[in-house]
Amino acid sequence: MDKQLGRMIRARAGSTKPVERFEVLSEVKKGDFIKRNSSGKVYVKGGYVRDWGTGDPRYSCTDADDMNIEVFWKPDMIVWVGFTY
């Protein structure tokens, strides 16, 4: 996927605030906070699950507020990162 895809810088140049932007899930570090959109639920990116059963590997993402909620997203999903949580 194109690295320029979905890049949106919301902070001014030279600002000390984190830069909020969209990124492809496969480029986000394990343990980072992510959202599906700018106003959505906050998740923590987990490990890479190769044996999904369907032959389609995915990343495990856990809800930041409730560790019992876990979702599995495709590596090419666009997610929101760099926000303050």
PLY file of the C-alpha trace (Angstrom):
ply
format ascii 1.0
element vertex 85
property float x
property float y
property float z
element edge 84
property int vertex1
property int vertex2
end_header
0.00 0.00 0.00
1.22 3.53 -0.76
2.89 5.09 2.30
1.42 8.47 1.40
-2.11 7.05 1.55
-4.23 8.61 4.24
-1.48 10.79 5.74
-3.10 13.81 7.34
-1.09 16.14 9.54
-3.31 17.98 12.02
-0.66 19.74 14.11
1.15 22.90 13.10
4.79 22.66 12.02
7.08 23.01 15.02
4.35 22.10 17.52
5.22 19.81 20.44
1.81 18.11 20.29
1.67 14.57 18.84
0.90 14.45 15.13
-2.51 12.87 14.53
-2.63 10.95 11.28
-3.89 7.88 9.45
-1.53 4.93 8.95
-1.74 1.42 7.62
-2.08 -1.03 10.54
0.96 -3.08 9.48
3.19 0.03 9.92
2.03 0.77 13.50
4.20 -0.52 16.38
2.96 -3.23 18.72
1.49 -1.65 21.88
0.53 1.66 20.25
-2.93 3.15 20.76
-5.07 3.16 17.60
-8.61 4.02 16.48
-10.57 3.08 13.36
-11.52 6.75 12.94
-10.82 10.03 14.75
-13.85 9.74 17.07
-13.91 5.98 17.59
-13.07 3.52 20.34
-9.41 3.23 21.42
-7.57 -0.07 20.89
-4.05 -1.33 21.61
-2.30 -3.07 18.72
-1.25 -6.59 19.63
0.52 -9.42 17.88
0.36 -10.80 14.38
-1.87 -13.89 14.09
-0.72 -16.06 11.17
-2.99 -19.05 11.63
-6.38 -17.40 11.44
-8.01 -20.54 10.05
-9.02 -18.91 6.80
-5.47 -18.44 5.56
-5.90 -14.67 5.95
-3.44 -13.42 8.65
-4.55 -10.53 10.89
-3.44 -8.35 13.80
-4.92 -8.73 17.25
-6.20 -5.44 18.74
-7.50 -5.18 22.31
-9.95 -2.56 23.59
-8.04 -0.11 25.82
-10.97 0.16 28.28
-11.92 -3.53 28.45
-9.18 -6.13 27.95
-11.78 -8.86 27.32
-12.74 -7.28 23.98
-10.38 -8.34 21.22
-10.79 -7.75 17.49
-8.75 -9.04 14.57
-8.04 -6.61 11.73
-6.39 -7.10 8.35
-2.85 -5.66 7.97
-3.95 -3.24 5.23
-6.61 -1.51 7.39
-6.20 2.27 7.73
-6.16 3.36 11.41
-5.89 6.67 13.31
-2.68 7.15 15.38
-0.77 9.91 17.17
-3.67 11.14 19.31
-3.51 11.89 23.03
-5.19 9.27 25.18
0 1
1 2
2 3
3 4
4 5
5 6
6 7
7 8
8 9
9 10
10 11
11 12
12 13
13 14
14 15
15 16
16 17
17 18
18 19
19 20
20 21
21 22
22 23
23 24
24 25
25 26
26 27
27 28
28 29
29 30
30 31
31 32
32 33
33 34
34 35
35 36
36 37
37 38
38 39
39 40
40 41
41 42
42 43
43 44
44 45
45 46
46 47
47 48
48 49
49 50
50 51
51 52
52 53
53 54
54 55
55 56
56 57
57 58
58 59
59 60
60 61
61 62
62 63
63 64
64 65
65 66
66 67
67 68
68 69
69 70
70 71
71 72
72 73
73 74
74 75
75 76
76 77
77 78
78 79
79 80
80 81
81 82
82 83
83 84
